[in-house]
């Protein structure tokens, strides 16, 4: 029963944070860049919400990049740990939904978002929060934080990703056996560290929201995550380049 309760809380966090991510996209704009665009399905949704005329994406999986390209998205096959294959001041909006935690070069990633954005352009970033209470409690009891970093393993009993559904776990195991580390959480920041790095890059923080405050139920969690975003599970931030 306890496991079902936490699955319910997690699903509620995912749903609420996705909805807020979409709400923070507005327009109309000329161009939108989706970082880690996968097959382009979400890119299309982001573009519609922001009323973007042109859609761009960066993806590391060639097969998925081809699918996205067939949806009239201009996709560049590249690693997000490297410099983005786009010119300075070329994008109005950048979307990074649960991408940064899969990278090792987080400072470069943030600075690249700043570089490709036009003046007054904005970015929406969503990521897990290392300082979430369930991660704090895990560390207290000597357990690997649930949000990561995730340890590469071929063992199917992976406690550090217990919040994932079976489909994601199987794909993670399959990919890590092939050395595809980008599907693991590699560098997970606290909310305060994320904000510090965004400001260091030159961004102005416009809005930030927290979701999930374990083990509290949804109504109380929403209240506490608003009061104390530093210990919420997920964070969604909108920043602007001035």
N, C-alpha and C positions, 0 to 999 in steps of 0.2 A: 504493500500500500504506500509506503514511504517513497519507493522508487517511482511509482505512478504520479505521486504528488509533485516530485521534483521535475519529472518530465513535463507535467502540466505547466509548472512555473517557467521552465525553459522555453517551451513552445510559445507561451504568452510573451516572453521577452523578445523572442525572435520576431513574432508578428508585430508587436508594438514598435520595435526599433526599425523594422522595414518600412512600416507606415510613415514613421517620422522622417526617415531618410528621403522618402518620396516627397513629403510635404515641404522639405527644405530646398527642393529644386523648383525654380521659377524662371520665367522668361517674359517675352520671347528672347531668344539668343540666336546667334549665328552658328556657333559651334559648341559641341559637347564631346569631351573625351572620357571614355570609360576605361579605367585601369583594371586589367584583368577581366576583359569583357566576355571571356568564355565563348559561348555560342551566339552571343548577341541578343538573347531574349530580354535580359534586363536592360541592355543598352537601348533597345527600342522603347521600353517603358520609360526610362529616364528621359529620353529625347522627347517623347510625347508630353511628359509633364513639364519639361522646360521649354517646350515649343521650339526645339532646336532645328535649324534648317539643315545642318550637316552633322553627321555622327561619325566619330572616330573611336578607335579602340586599340589597346595593346594587349596581346595575348601570347603566351609562351607555348601553348599546345597547338601544333600545326593543324590538326584535324578540326579542332573547335574554331580556330581562326578562319578556316575556309568556310565553315558553316556561317559564321558571322558575316563574312565578306559577301556571301550570297544574299544577305538581307540588306544590302546597300549600305553597309557600314565599312568605312575605310580603315581596315585593320592592318597594323604593323606587327609582324612576328618578332617579339623581343622579350628580353628578361627585364623585369621591373627593378632589378638590382643595379641595372646599368642606366646610363643617360637615355632619356626618352628620344625616340626618333622623330621628333617634331621641332619646329623652329621656335625661337623665343617669341613670346607675346602672340601666340597663334590661337589660343583657345579662350572661349568665354566662360566655360564651366568644365570642371574636372570632377568626376565621380569616382570614389575609392571606397567601395563597400566591402569591408572585411578582407582587405588585401595587405595592409601594412604589417600585420602580425605574421605573415608568411615570408617576409623578407629579412635579409641580414643588413642591407645598406639603408636603414631607415632615414638617416639624416640626408643622404643623397636623394632618396625618394621624395622627401618633403621639399627639398630645395628644387627638384625638377618640376614638381607641381607648380611651385612659385614661378619658375622660369618660363614655362609654356603658357601660363595664364596671361591674358591681356590685362592692362591696367584696369582696375575695378572689376576684374573677373573674380569668380568665387569657386571654392571647392567644398564638397561635402564628403566627410570622412567618417566611417563607422568602424569600430574595432572593439574587441574585448578589453576589459580593464583588469590588469594584473592585481590591483588592490581590492577587487571584489571580495566580499566577506567569505565566499566559499573557497576562494584561493588562499586567503589569509588563514582560514581554519585548516585547510589541507597542509599548508606549510607548518602550522603549529603542531600537527600530528605527524610531521615528517613525510608527508605524501607530496608527490609531484603536483604542482598547481593544475587544476582542471583546464584552465584556459591556455596552458602551455608555459614555457616551451615544451613541446612534445618530443619524447625520446624515440628515435628510430628503433623499431623492433619488429620481429616477425611473429611475436606472440599475440594471439587473438584476444587475450585478456588484457586490454590496455586501459588501465584505470585513469590515466591522464586525459583520455578523450571520451570518458563515459557519458558526456553530455551529447555526443554525436549519435545519430541514428545508425542502424545496422548497415544501410547502404553506404553512407559516408565512411564508416569504419572499414568496410571491405575494400572500398576504393583507395582509402589511405594506405592500407596494408599492401595492396597490389602495387601502388605507385612507389611507395618507399622501398619496396624490394627491388625496384628498378632504379633507385637512386633519385627519384623525383622529390627532393626535399621541399619544394615550394608548396606542396599540399599540406605540409605540417605547419604548426605555429612555431616559429623560430625565435622571434623577438616580440614579446608581449609587454607593452608599456602600461604604466599607471596613467590615470587620467591627467594627473599633474605633470607628468613627464611629457605626455603628448602635447599638452598646451604649451609647455616650456619650449619644446622643439618647434612648434608651429610659429610661435612668436619670434624665436631666434631666426627663423627663415625670413621674417619680415611680414608675416600675416597679421591681420587684425581679426580677433575672435568675435564673430557676430552672435552666434547662438551655440549652446551646448546642452545636451540632454542626456540623462542617465536612465537605464532600464534594468529592472531586476534588482532586488535587494533581499537576497536569501537569508533565512528561510521564510520570509514574510509572504503572505498571500498577495495577490495582484493589487488590490486597492491600497493596502498599507505600503506595499513595495513601491508603488508609483509615488506616494507621498514622500517616503524616506529617500528614494532615489533623486527626487527633486531637491530635497533639503541637503542631502549629502551625496552628490554625484561622485565624489571621490571613491566611494565603496560600492557603487552600482556595478552590475555585471557587464552591460554593454554601454558604450558611449557613442553618440552621434554629434559631430561638430561641423559647423559651417564657418568657413574662414574666407576673408576677402583680401585681394591684393590691391593695395592703395598706391 
